[in-house]
Amino acid sequence: MADTPRTPDVVVIGAGPVGENVADRTTAAGLTTVIVESDLVGGECSYWACEPSKALLRAALMRADASHVPGLAPAVAGPLDTAAVLAHRDRMAADWNDEGQVAWLKSAGIELIRGHGYLEGPRRVAVRTADGGVLRLRARHAVVLCTGTGAAFPPLPGLDALRPWSSREATSAPRIPERLAVVGAGVVATEMATAYQALGSQVTLIARDSRLLGRMEPFAGELVAERLREAGADLRFRTTVTAAARAQGPQDPVQVTLSDGSRLTADELLLATGRAPRTGDLGLRTVGLTPGDWLTTDDSFTVTGVPGAWLYAVGDVNNRALFTHQGKYQARIAGATIAARAAGTPLDTGRWGRHTATADTEAVPQVVFTDPEIAAVGLTTAAAERAGRQVDVVDYEIGQLAGALQYRPDYRGRARILIDPERRTVLGATFAGPGVAELLHSATVAITGEITVDRLWHAVPAFPTISEIWLRLLETYRG
Ligand SMILES: Cc1cc2nc3c(=O)[nH]c(=O)nc-3n(C[C@H](O)[C@H](O)[C@H](O)COP(=O)(O)OP(=O)(O)OC[C@H]3O[C@@H](n4cnc5c(N)ncnc54)[C@H](O)[C@@H]3O)c2cc1C
């Protein structure tokens, strides 16, 4: 006789930052919630992405700033203390031990089941546990897929024998390779190139495109490329890897052949070439969906094309905005939606819009932690053009601000805002320069709050700070 399945109200598959937040919301709403995790509770962000990558970059970025501040520069000359940086990285990744997060789940009243979760039909979830057993659950109200993404590699012949690094190895490496080849031009490629070049690797970055950070305003990638070159990295644009091979010994280097016919030797090869959804073995066929696909949802994160409003996809796996903060925002909305549907109360799409994502496409903030930092939210000029939206574009060199020169006398950076000429509201902002990360939320508030430039004129930034960029941009716009 088959075991009778257990029947919690909600089953969440994937205990990354997003799954944890969904479970927290549904539990707080009084729904019994089980979370299923096949690896470490905390997900990619805690152990192989945000936390360790930023820990690897912190000393590099601080030194880049400090080495240009008169009186401080000599104190930061010389190489970084690599061992201390790696030890800090280990601490920030909690030594790849999820005890702390497991304790948090317990304190929040969320039940954890370790194992690989998959669907067996509407509302039905099976969990394959480490001992080979299968545990069956039937969710009374909702199943939430929060399984995130994994690295997507290009189809290079002999990939396995190459033992390439993905972002996982790059963020958890026990030592710094002498020579690191990085393939890619996006955020992971540029951040890791910045970190490893500063930590002592000779970095060669190989990019198919003609610039870095191709989804952002062009000046952002240009400034990062300039600094990477000054730091000693070798950047090869409009170039692809045509072949790569590694001899069998663990210490043997990788021989890489490039599309321009040149060759290079590297101790490690990082493939930072994109992400793919972890949906290949989720039992999607049992509910009429295609394994391996990104999951498509409406603005309450209910999966489209599945009848009955019981299946949700939240976080990276829905491909809406692949950031921890956006996934957690989605989790707040999905959690509230599940609770409202369970209680039979109407979905609130009014002033608080508790059950609809309104900031998932128009105002997604992002910081790239390179030298210089890049902070962007909302539309870029190219995105506005693609969308057929007319915008006024306002640029200003941040280095002309007193606050910027106080920060770093050789300050190089640029800001751009996009303004809707009719409504006179800000639609997009990009800041590229040292220390701009903390400036970003002002732009996010301006965009989501739909504040007109006429009102922003009365928001006075303090002197001498980099936030005076707002004043200069508005002055430039007024003419
Ligand atoms: C190198 C790097 C740096 C990044 N830096 C930043 C940053 O600075 N800021 C930022 O906002 N974002 C950053 N990101 C993106 C960020 O990591 C993701 O947006 C975030 O982790 C998404 O959270 P998630 O919960 O959706 O997925 P994940 O964090 O991927 O978690 C998914 C979880 O589901 C589990 N799982 C998958 N399938 C199953 C299954 N079938 N059964 C049980 N469990 C399963 C996985 O083991 C995992 O624990 C970075 C990404 C990378 C790669």
The ligand as a Gaussian input file, in Angstrom:
#p B3LYP/6-31G(d) Opt

LIG

0 1
 C       28.637000      35.114000      -8.943000
 C       27.289000      35.708000      -8.679000
 C       27.194000      36.862000      -7.948000
 C       25.951000      37.420000      -7.671000
 N       25.908000      38.582000      -6.958000
 C       24.712000      39.136000      -6.678000
 C       24.635000      40.339000      -5.910000
 O       25.648000      40.923000      -5.503000
 N       23.412000      40.839000      -5.626000
 C       22.261000      40.233000      -6.064000
 O       21.165000      40.735000      -5.788000
 N       22.305000      39.092000      -6.790000
 C       23.498000      38.531000      -7.102000
 N       23.541000      37.360000      -7.809000
 C       22.261000      36.701000      -8.162000
 C       21.712000      35.930000      -6.946000
 O       22.649000      34.983000      -6.523000
 C       20.408000      35.260000      -7.304000
 O       19.515000      36.217000      -7.823000
 C       19.759000      34.600000      -6.088000
 O       20.602000      33.631000      -5.522000
 C       18.435000      33.934000      -6.514000
 O       17.841000      33.311000      -5.414000
 P       16.867000      32.056000      -5.610000
 O       16.416000      31.711000      -4.234000
 O       15.883000      32.354000      -6.667000
 O       17.793000      30.910000      -6.204000
 P       19.082000      30.195000      -5.585000
 O       19.845000      31.100000      -4.707000
 O       19.768000      29.594000      -6.763000
 O       18.491000      29.051000      -4.668000
 C       17.803000      27.958000      -5.221000
 C       17.856000      26.814000      -4.238000
 O       17.032000      25.756000      -4.707000
 C       17.686000      24.518000      -4.470000
 N       17.116000      23.550000      -5.407000
 C       17.156000      23.592000      -6.763000
 N       16.457000      22.561000      -7.280000
 C       15.974000      21.848000      -6.227000
 C       15.163000      20.696000      -6.119000
 N       14.684000      20.084000      -7.199000
 N       14.887000      20.221000      -4.889000
 C       15.328000      20.855000      -3.775000
 N       16.086000      21.957000      -3.821000
 C       16.395000      22.466000      -5.032000
 C       19.147000      24.829000      -4.719000
 O       19.987000      23.869000      -4.107000
 C       19.262000      26.214000      -4.087000
 O       19.588000      26.134000      -2.729000
 C       24.769000      36.797000      -8.131000
 C       24.845000      35.616000      -8.881000
 C       26.095000      35.077000      -9.153000
 C       26.161000      33.794000      -9.949000

